[in-house]
Amino acid sequence: MLSDNVFFADRIVIPYKPKLIILHAGANDINNGHSPEQVLEDFKAYVTKVRASLPETRIIFFGINASPARWSQAEKQKEANRLIKEYCSSGPNLGFIDLFDAMLGPDGMPRADLHVDDKLHPNEAGYKIRTQLVLPHLN
């Protein structure tokens, strides 16, 4: 949950003074009933908290991904991604990686072959796609 990332940032992020943070969150928030707008507000709170101590740290939101297990939540996930991408484009040292479309097949549905048996978490092939998307952001 994004709110957990905000709460624990003082313990698990800030002491290490990272130059880059890639945060993948939001799907569990949506699954637990949070609106796309609340996911955005929690991400903004995270950015504010990190920036208070680490103003130069680059923060990239690794978008919510499509999965067969949560396909019924796809519209809310896409809206959260859209809101966060828009927010990231308006500020310095913020970025967004679109994972959603990368996990879809030609039919526009989530690719089951990129997930383990729970149809939620990625398998090795799914992680390879994630790696390809992240690598260009690592300087």
N, C-alpha and C positions, 0 to 999 in steps of 0.2 A: 504494500500500500504506500502511496506517495506520502501520506501523513507520517508514516513510520520513518521514511527517509528524512523528512523535515525534523522530526523529533530526535533522531539519532545522529544527525549530521555533525554535531559537536564531538561525538565519540568516534564515528567511523569514517569521516571524510576530512574535516577541517584540520585535525592534528597532522595529517600526512601531507598537507599543502600540495595537492595535485595541480598540475598545469592544465589537465584536461579531465573532465568527468563525462562519461557516457552513461546516461541513466535510462534504463529500460523499465518502465513502470506504467501503471494505468489500467491494465487489463483486469487485475484483481479488484481495483477500485470500482470499475464498471460492473463487474460480476457481483460486487457487494452492494449494488444499488446506487452508487454515486452517479451523478449526472456528468456529462462531458464538461460542463461549466465548472463543476466542483473539481474535476481532475485538473483543469487549467489553473484554477485558483491554488490548488495544492502545489502544482509545479511552480507557479509564481512565488509561493511562500518558500519553496526550496531554493530557488534562485536568490531570493532576497537574503535568506539565511546564509548561504554559502558566500555570496558577494560581500556580506558585512565583514567577513574575515579574509576572504580571498577575492578581492575585486578584479584581478586579472585572469582568474581561472576561466577557461573556456568550458561551457556546459552544453552538451549535445543531448537532446532527447531522442532516444532510439524508439521510434513510434510503436504503438500497439500493433501487434501482428494478427493477421487472419489465422484462425484455426478452426478445424471441423467441430471441435467440442463446444466452441462459443460462437458459432456462426449466427445464432439468433441475436447476438449482441453487436453484429457487424456495423449497423448504422450508428449506434452510439460510439463505438470504437473509432469509426471514421470521423465522426464529428469531433471527438476529443483530439484526434490527430490533427485535424484541420485547425482547430483553435490554438493548439500548441505550436504548430508550424507557423501560423500567423504571428503569434507572440514572439517566437524565436527570430522571425525576420525583422522585427522592429527594434531589436536591441543588440548592443555590441557583445561579441564573444559568446553568442548563442547560436546553436545550430539544430537542425532536425534531420534525422535519417528516416526515410519512408520505408518501413519494413512490410507494411500491409500488402501492397501490390506485389511485392517480391515473392510472397507466399501463395499467390493465386495461380491457378492453371489457366490455360487458354479459354476455358469455359467460364471464367470469372469466379470460380469456387475455390476454397482453400484446398491445397494439395495434400491429400492424406499421406502421400509418400514422403513428406517432409516432417512427419510427426511420429512419435513413439505411440504405443498402443493406447495411451489415454487420449489421443487425438488433440492434446493441448500443448504438450511440450515438444520442442524440436528434436529430431534425431540427428545423426551425423550429417546427413545431406542438408538438413535445415540449418545447422550451425555453419556449414560451408557458405551458404548464401549470406548469413549474417556477417561472417568474416569478410566476405567480398564487399559488403556495404560499409563496414567499419574501416577497413584498411586505408582508404583515401583520406580519412580524417586524422590519421596518426602521423604526425610530423616527426 
